[in-house]
Amino acid sequence: MSKKSFNPRQLRPADLLRIVNAVDLPNTESLTEFKLRRHRNRAGYSISDPSNPQTVDLFRYAAWLTLEYAKPKSGPLSYEEQKARKAERAAEAVRSAQDIGEIPAVVSPDRKAQAIASFRRFCETYFAEVFYLQWSDDHLRVIEKIEKAVRTGGLFAMAMPRGSGKTVCCQTAVLWAALIGASPFICLVAASAERARDLLENIKIWLETNPLLHEDFPEVTYPIRCLERITNRQKGQKYQGEPTRIDWSSDRVVLPVIEGSLSSGIVISSSGMKGSDIRGQNYARADGQVVRPQLVLVDDPQTTESAWSPSQSQRREAILAGDVLGMAGPGKKIAGLMACTVIRPGDMADNILDRDKHPEWQGERTKMVYAFPAPVTDKLWAKYAEIRADSLRNDGDGSQATEFYRDNRETMDTGSIVAWPQRYNEDELSALQHAMNLRLRDEAAFFAEYQNEPIIESVGEEMLTADAIATKTNGHPRNIIPLGCNHLTMFIDVQQKVLFWMLCGWEENFTGYIVDYGTWPDQKRTYYTLRDIRSTISRAAPGAGLEGQIYAGLDILTAEKLAATYHRDDGAEMRIDRCLIDANWGQSTDVVYQFCRQSQHAGLLLPSHGRYVGASSIPFSEYKRKRGDRVGLHWRIPNTVGKRQVRHVLIDTNYWKTFVHARLSVSMGDPGCLSLFGHDDKSHRLIADHLTAEYRVKSQAQGRTVDEWKLRATRPDNHWLDCLVGCAVAASIQGVSLPGLESRTTQSRPRMKLSEIQRGR
């Protein structure tokens, strides 16, 4: 109360209480609101200015108290009177404790004014520990749009890379909007009510514990701190004798009603993404005004399950358009912020961000990487991926790959543009390396969650069933080569417990026959899984370590199969032309190369590495070919041998899985058909399950459409599918080709002596 407005003849009751209680007299009780009201009831108009009976005349009140004190005292009080007075004093003490007293002064008015004027300054000042990295250009653009939506209305949806702080940025936007009084009612909406309550709980914790907020916004934080997290105190809390009307529940917060506060009585509620939870929200203020939400924050409004369901996505889209945007009431506009993640093409988030479908939301898609490294760096990044994968498979931490990147960083960064250069982990050297590591971990998740451009997928139709494959038998006995076959190929899939292997015969037009298949050691059962294998490599080769056991198994298996002579229907003798060995599994890589180098059958052996070439990957056909490289139909044999001194083959597994399934789909008798030996379809049930353990998905990205093969959710065994792919690639290496499909296999030109050239003239 200023000096200019002070009039002792016309004091408000609250002002009179402060003046009287400011005098500290010994052995006296404080004047309470209840006691003053009782005195006014007894004295009537004798202590008030007749022209303004709502006020108290300090001089008349003092005179009345003096007369009351001078009145003769009555006799001893009865027990009932003593009990009533004691209860009255106790009630007065409670009412006195309910008043929170004086609110502390603002520590830095200038800092507060700057934060009110700028959302960016608010974040940097009061949440420096949250926004500790330098802002990216994308962040600054998003902050600008958030401030515009809060101050002037409008709708704004944004999809930022996971981990960019979009949710916490929106939470601070809600808090900032409440503290500056931008909207009387703010609603938090999430995929579920529990998630929405979590978002609100973070805001409540900030208001309770943030020291800088308490320094500059004490009119909000001080009454909250006075509750001491005891919600029962909120109903009776008062400031200067007036209720603060604070509400501190799990799904709704009403900030304290304080005269002069910008945030006085601001409501923040939380709600799940259901029409029944959202509709009908309103709040009756002390002044009789009924307010409804005018600012809504929608955080990740969809779940993974709803994103994959077109009907659920449409339903949530309808709730957003109808219930959420209609929360303000008839004829009133609402401001909205939505932080979302695109899970799959065509889901709710993808549609909302599409400005053609929903221009009102002004969707903003930001990316982690705006330009990937130039094609000239592909080989270096492929080498980086191989080094990193080898390290992780052998219980390493990928540091060897980081050192490789350090040595070649200038070249490997060529042409790249990263949105947030400061974002990378402690064991990484740059934001680009961080992004490429995420892409190598899961390419589909990377493009969806970090690029906001999910790979377009559609499950392939006409997938073969296990029954259809098991019944596709050609009647030939096991290990008897059908007439017309000119090539025998073999593949060995290395696992820790056993070696899976397959032998196939091929005609020149890629008509194929699965001649034999099995495991080493032999399981002697018709049906089993890798999990319940009984006869293992470790039992067959005791006394050696894991690498030694694998080496011994490969030695025994190849000695048995590669040295054997097979007979064709016409009596011709045949031997295996080419055997590929999987070198991708864990600790087997080095031992496979060692075995292929030292084996007596080294001329037939070739280590193989399957590569997942997706729609967004660089196809084999676009790799820069070097002198001496052999390049075939989606396979490559690099000329370099490296420290292992053995050449190897790289296989596009997605392409070749589609290829062998296409051969299995060809009718018996037609060129290019692939079939199994024998007559009994029951004996092939196990291999049929392996061959159908994966399903193909049509994917589109960066102008390419490819089949991407994925393991089924039940994660069945697929090892003989890998073997069949390896046998087909080995046949392609040997010159087998499908009519009309050029394999582009190139052989190294044989060296000629000068004398031979001269004789040929």
N, C-alpha and C positions, 0 to 999 in steps of 0.2 A: 504494500500500500504506500503510495507516494505521499510526501508531505502536503502537497497541494490538495489532495483529496481527503486528508484527515480532518474529521469534524467530530469532536468528543460528544457532541449533543445528538449525533445521528450515526451510531456505529452498528455495523452488521454483527450478528451474534458471533460469527467466526473471528472477526477482527477484535471484538471485546475479549474473547477467550485468549488470544495471543497476547494482548496488552496486559491483562491481569496475571497470566501465568509467567510473563517475562520477569515479574518482580519476585525474586527469590527470598521469601520470608521464612525464618525458622519456625518449626512446629506448626506449619500450616499445610493444608491439603490443596492440591491443584483444583482449579475451577474446571469442571467437566461440562460437556455439552448437556448432559442430562440434568445436572444440578442447576445450570443456568436456565434451562427450560422450566424446571420446577419453580425457580424464583420468579420467572416472568409470569407464570400462571398465578402465583400467589399475589404478586404486586399489581398485576393488571396494567392499566395505562399509566399508573403513577410513575413508572420508570421509563416511559417511552415518550417521544415527541408526538403530541397529538396529531401533527400534520403527516407523520410517517410512523404508524404504529408497528411496522415490521422491524424497526431499528430500536436501539437501546441508548438512553441518555446516561452517559457515564457518571455525571454528577448526581442525578436523581437516584441512580442505582446505588452509588456509594452512600447517599443519605438514607436510603431504605434499609441497606444492610446495617447501618449504625443503629437505627431505630429497632431493628429486629434483635440486634445484639443486646440492646439495653432493656428489652422486655424481661419481666421477671420470669425466672425459670420455673417450670412446673415440677411436680414431684417425680419420684422414681418411675422409670418406664416399666411397663409390664413385659413379661417374657415374649409375648407376641410382637410388641412394638420393637423390642431389641432385635428379635429375629428378622423382622421386616427391614429395619435399618441396616442390619448386617448384610442382608441379601441385596439391598439397594447399593451399599458401598461396593460389594463384590461386582455387581452388574456395571457400576460406574467404572471400576477398574478395567473390566473387560472392554467396555466401550472406548475407554481411553487408550488401551493397547491396540485397538483396531486402527487407530489413526497412525499413518506411517510417518508423520512429522514432516519436516522440511525436506524438499527434494534438493540434492546437491546442485551447485551451479555448474554450468557447462565449462569444461576445462579449456577447450580451444574453439571459440566461436568461429574463427576464420576457417579452421579445418572442417568444421561441421558445415559451414556454408558452401565450401568447395565440393564436399561430398554430396550435398543436396543438389547442387547444380550439375554434377557430372556423374553418371553411373560408373564410368571407367575409374574416376578418382575414388569413388566409394569402394570399389573392389580392391584397388591398389592400397588404399589406406587401412581399411579394417580387416582385410583378408589377405594380407601379404604372404602368410604362410601357405595359403591355398593356391594363389596365383603367383608362384615364385619364379616361374620362367618368363622370359621376355614374350610379349604378345606377338603372335603372327599376324600377317595382314588379314587372314580369315577371321581371327578373333576380333580385330578392330572393326571389321565390317559387321560382324554379328552383334557386337556391343552397341554399335551405332543404331542398328535396327531394333534392338531390344529397347533402348532408350526412347526411340521414336514411338514404338508401340505403347509403352507405359505412359508417356506424356500426352500423346495426341491420339491414341487409339489405333485401330487397325489390327490385322492378323499377320503373324510371322511364324513360319515353320522352318526349322533348320535340321539338317542331318550333317553331323560332323564326325570325323573319325573317332572310333572308340578310344577313350582315354584323353580326349581333348578338353574335357571339363564342361561339356554342354549342360549337363544336369546341374552341377553346382553353380554354373553361371546363371541359370534360370532361377535357382533357389535364391541367390543373392539379389536377383532382379525383383523377386517377390518381396523380399525384406526391404529393399531400397524403396520400392513403390509404396509399401506400408509406412515406412518412416517419413517419407516426404508427403504423405497424404494424397498420393496420386489417384487412389481408388478407395472408396469406403468399404468395399467387400471384394476380397480376392479368394479365388478357389484353386486348389491344387488337385489335378486329376491325373491318375496313373492307371496302369493296366488292371490293378486290383486295389481294393480298399486298404489292404495291409501295406502295399508299396506307397500309397499316398500318405498314410500315417507316418511312415518312415521319413518321407520328405518333410513333413511338417515338424517332426521331432527334431530334425537337424536345425531348423529355424529357431525352435524353442531353445535348444542348447546354446546357439549363438547369442540369443538375447539374454540368457542367464549367465554366460561365462566370458563373453568377449570383453576384455578390459577397455579397449578403445571405444567400443560402442557405449559402454557405461560412462565413460568420461564425457562423450559428446552428445549422447541421447539419454541423459538421466531421467527425463520425464517419462521415458518408456521402460528403461531397464531397472530403475530403482524400485518402483512398485512391484515389479516381477521378482526381484531379488528378495524383497520383504516377505514374499510368500514362503521362501526357504523350501521350495518344492513340496509344501503342504497345501494341497489344493483346497482343503476345507476352509482355509483362511480367506479365499477369494470373495466369498459372499459378504463378509462383514468388513472388508478392507475399505478404509476411508482416507481421504486427503482433505485437510482443512474442514473436517466435519462432513464432507460430501462423499458418497460412495464412488469408488473408482470403476465399479461395474466390470472388473477384469474377469475374463473367462479363460481358464487354463486347462482344457480337457484334451483328450487324446486325438480327437478329430476336428476340434475347432479352437481357435484362439481369438479372443477379443482384447485388444490392447487397452491399457488403462485410460479412463476418461479423465483427462487433466486439462483444465482451462488453459488455453494458449498453445497446446501441443498440436503439431501438424498431424500426428497419428492418433489423436484422441478418438477412441472407440472404433478403430479400424478392425475389420473382421477378416480372418484368414481361416478357411475351412479346407478339409481334404475329402476326396471322394474317389471311389473306384469307377472303372469305365463301364458302368451299368446305368441304364436309363432310370431305374428306381432310385439309385443313390444320388443321381445328379439333379433330377427334377425337384422343383418346389423349394429350393434353398432361399431363405430370407432371414432377416434379423431385425427385430424391433429395437430401435435406439431409445435412449432415455427421453429424448425430445419428442417421442411419438412417431418419428419417421421410420418407415420400413424400407430397408435397403436390400438390394439383391446384387449378386456378383456382377461386377463391371470389368474385372480383369481375371483371366483364367490362364493357368499354366498347365499344359498337358505334357507329361513326361513319359516317353516310351509307352504309348497307349496300347501296344499290341504285345502279345506273347509269341513265342516260337510256334506254339500250337495254333493260335489264331491266324498267324501269318501264312501258314500252309493250308489253311482252310478258306477257300474263296467265299463261302457263305458267312463265316465269322468276320472276315475282313470287310465284307459289304455291310454287315450289321454294325460293326464299330464305326465305319465311315458314316453310316446313317445317324448313329448316336452323336457323333461329333458335329455333324451338320445341323441336327435338330435340337437335341437336348442340351448340348454344351453351349452352342452359339445362341441358344434361346434362353439362357439363364438370366440375362439382364431384364427380361420381361418384354411385353409388347411395345413396339415402337422405340426400343432403346438398343443402341449398338454396344457391342462388347469388344474389349481388346483381348487378344489371345496370343500366347507364346506356346510353341510346341517344339520340344526336343525329341527327335525320333531316330530310329535306326532301321535302315532298309534290310530286311531279312531275306526276301526273295522278290523277284520281279512281279509286279502286279499286286503286292500286298498293300495294306492300308497306308503305310508310310510312303511307299513308292508312288501311290496315287495322289496323296496329299501334296507331295513335293512337285508333282507334275503341274506346271503352270498352265498347260492347256486344259487340264481337267479341273483344277482348282486354282484359278488365278487369284482368288481372294486371299489365299494364304501366303502368297509371295514366297514360295518355297526356295530355300537356299541349300544347295548341295556343296559341301566342301570335301576335299580329298587330302589324303596323306601325301600322295605323289601326283603332281600334275604332268610330269613328263619322265618316263623311265629312261635309263641310260640308252645311248645310241646303239644300233645293231652291231657296230664294230666291237662293242664290249661284251657281246653275248658269250663268247668262248671263255673269257675271264670269269664271268659270273657263273657259268656252268662249272668251271673248275672250282670256284669258291663253294658252290653248292655241294660238289662231290667231297671236298675236303671237310666241310662242316658235317655232312651226313656221316662220313667215316668216323669222325671224332666222336659224335654223339652215340653212334652205334657201339663204340668201344669204350663207353662210360667216360668220355671226355667232356669238355665244356665248350668246345668250338673255338678255343683260342688260336688254334693253328690257322683256321679260316680267317680270323681277325688279323693275324700277322700277314697272311697272303694279301688281304685287302689293304693293309697298311703299305705294303711294298708296291701295290699297283693302283692305289687309290686315285691318283690323278687321271689315269686312263679309264678306270671303272666308273668314275663319276661323270664322264663325258656326256653331255646332252641332258642330264637329269635336272629336274626342278622339283624341290621338296617344299611343301607348304610351311612346315614348322622346323627350321634348321636346328633348334635347340632341343628337340625331342629325340632322345636316344638314351639307352641304358649305360650304366657305368662301364660295362665290359664291351661296349661298342664305340666306334670312332666317329660315327656320323648318323644323322637322321636317315640318310639313304640306306646305310647298312641295316639300321633298325627296321626299316620298311621291307627290305628284301628278306630279312630273317622271318618277318611275319608272313610274307608271301610264300616262302619255302615251307613254313610250318603247315599252312592250310590255305591254298590258293583261293578256294571258293569263299572261305570266311574272310580272307583279306579283301577281296573285291567287294564283298557285301558290307562289312563292318568298318573298313578303313578307307575304301574308295567310294562307297555309296553307289556303286554300279554293279549290282549282283550279276553274276553270270546267268544268262537265260538258260534254263534247263527244262526239258520235257522228257519224261520217261519213255524210252524206246518201246515201240509196239512190236508185236509178233515175236516176243522173246521165246526161245525154246524152253520146253519143260524137261525135267529130268526123265520123265517117262518116255518122251519122244526120242531123246538121245539114247536111252538104254535099249530101246527096241530097234535102233538103226544098226543092225548087224549084217555082215556080208557073207557069212557062212564059212569063211576060211578058218582053218585051225590056227591056234596060237603059234606064233613064230614062223608060219609059212607065208612067204611073200607072194602076193597076187601077181598074176601075169601082167606085164605092162609096167611094173615098177622098175625104175632105173636107179633110184636113190634110196638109201637108208639113212635116217638121221636119228639122233638120240639127244635127250636133254635130261640133266640131273638138277633137281631143286634141293638145295642144301638146307636142312633144318638141324637144330641141336640134337634132337632125339633120333631122327632117321634121315635117310636120303630117298626122296621120291624120284622115280625115273620113268621115262616113256620112250618107246621105240616106234617109229613111223616109217612106212614105205610111201614113196611118191612117184607118180607118173610125171612126165614133162609138163603136162597142162594143169598141175596142182590137184589132180585127183589123188586123194590120200587115203591111207589105211592105217589105223592104229593097230600095230602088229602085236605089241606087248606092253605091259606097264606093271609097276609094282613099287615096293619099298625095299631098301636094304638097311637093316636086316629084314627078311621076309616075316610078315606078321602071321601067316598061316591062318588067316580069318577072312571071311567074305565081307565083313563090314566093321569099320573101326574109325576112330578120329585121332588126330594128332594128340589130343588131350589124354586119351586112354591107351596110348601106345604101350605095349608090354615089352616087346623085344627091342631094345634100344642100342644105339651105337656104343654107348659106354659099357654095356654088358658084352657086346661082341668084341670090343677092343679094350679090355681092362688094362689098368696100369699106366695109361697115357693121359695127358691133359686133353682139354677139349679140342685144341688144334690138332694134336696128334691123333685123336680118335677120328676126326673128320678126314684127315689125310689117309689113315688106314682104310676107312670105309670107301673113299674114292678109289684107292688103289685096288681093293678087292673087287669092287663093282665093275670098274672099267676093264680089269683083267679078264673078268668073266664075259662081259658083253662085247668089248671091242675086238677081242681076239677070236671070237666065235665066228663060225661060218653059217650063213643062213641060206636056205634053199627056196628058190622060186618055183612056181607051179610047173614050169617047163623043165625043172631040174637044174637050172643055172645056179651057180653059187654066188652069193653076194656077201659083202661085208659093210659095216657101217662107214659111211663117207665122212660124216662130221658129227661131233658131239660137243654141245655147248654145256657149260656148267655155270649155274647161278653164282655170282660173286657179290651179291647184294646183302646177304644175311650177316649181320653183326660181325662176329669175330672170324667169319669164314673168308673174308676178302683176301687177306694176305696168303692164307694157306691154300686157297684155290689157285691163285697165281703161281705159287710155289709148285703145287702139284702139276699144273699144266706145263710148267717149264721142265720139270724133272721126270715126268712120266715117260715110259717107253713108247706111249702112244701120243706123244706131244704133237705130232703132225696132224692129228685128228681133233685135238682139243682146243677149245677157245673159251676163255672166261666171258661171261655176258653180264650186262647191267641193264635192267629195265628202267626206262625213263617215263615218267608221267607227263605226257605232252598234252596239255589242255587247250581249251579254246583261246585262252589269253597267252599261251606260251609261244615261243618261236618254233615253228615247224622245222623238222630235219632238213627239208628241201631248201630252207633259207640260210642254213649255216654256211659259212665261208669255207669252201673246200680247199685243202692244201695238197701239195704234191705228195703222192703216195697213198692218199686216203682212198678207201673203198666205200662207195656210197651206193646203197641199194634201195629197195622199196621200204622206206621208213626204217632203215637200219644203217648204221655207219660203223666202219672199222677204221679208227684214226691211225695214222701212220706212226704216231709216237708210241713208244713202248715204256718210257720212263724208267724209274728205278727197279720196277718189277720185271723188266726185260721180256715181257710177253704182250703181244697185241691183244686187244679185246674188242667186243662188239657192243654197241649201244643200240637198244631196241625201243621203238615207240610202242609201248605196251597197249595203249588205248587203240591204236590202229589195228594191231595184230589180233587183239581179242575180238574186235569186230570182224576181222578177216576170217578167223577160224570158225566163228559162229555162223558166218555166211556160208562156209563150206559144209558145216553140219546141217544147214537148212536145205542144201541142194538135194534133189530127189535121187534115189539110187539109180545108177545107170547113166546119169547125166555127167558131162565133163565138169571137173572141179568138185565132185562129191567127196565128202569125208565120212568114213564109216568105221565101225569097230569089228574086230574079229569075232568068230563064233556064231552060235545060234541062240543061246540062252540069254534073254534080256535080263533075267534076275541076277546073273553074275556080274553085270555092269552097273548095278544100281549105285555102287560107291563112287565110281568115276563120273557117273552122270550127275551126282550131287556136287562134285568138285567143279564140273564144267558149267553148272548153273549157280554157283555160289555168288556170282556178281551179276549186276544188271547194268544196262547202258542208259545213259542220259544224254539227250541231245543238248549241247551247250553252244551258246553264241556269245562271242566277245571279240572286240577289235576286228570285226568284219569276217571272222572265221566261224564255221559251224563244224563241230566235231562230236563224235561219240566219246563220252567220258564214262569209264567203267568204275562202279562203286561196289564195295563189299556190302552184302545184305546186313540188315540190322542185327540178325542173329549171329553174325560173324562165323559162318561155317568155313570148313577147310576149302581152299581153292588151289592147292598145290599142283594137281594134275592139269588144271587150266593153264598154269604157268608153264608146265612141261609141254603141253600141246603147242602153245605159242612159240616156245623155244625150238621145237622140232620143225615148225613151219618156217621160222626164220632161217634155221640151218639149211633147209631145202632151198630157200631163196638164195642164200649165199652160194649154194652149189649150182645155181643156174636155173632152177625150176621157176616157171613163171605162168601166170594165169593169162590165157589168150585175151588180148585187148587191153591188158594192164602192163605197161612197160615197167620193168623192175629197175631199170637204169643202173644195173650192176656193172661196175667197171673193174677190169683187171689191170694190174700193172703191166705195162708194155715190157716184154722180155728184152734183155740186153742182147745186142748183136755185135760180133767182132767186126773190125774193119775189113778183115779178109773176106768175111761172109758177104759184106756189102759189095765189095769189089767183084766177087764171083757172081753176084746177082745182077750185075750190070749187063 
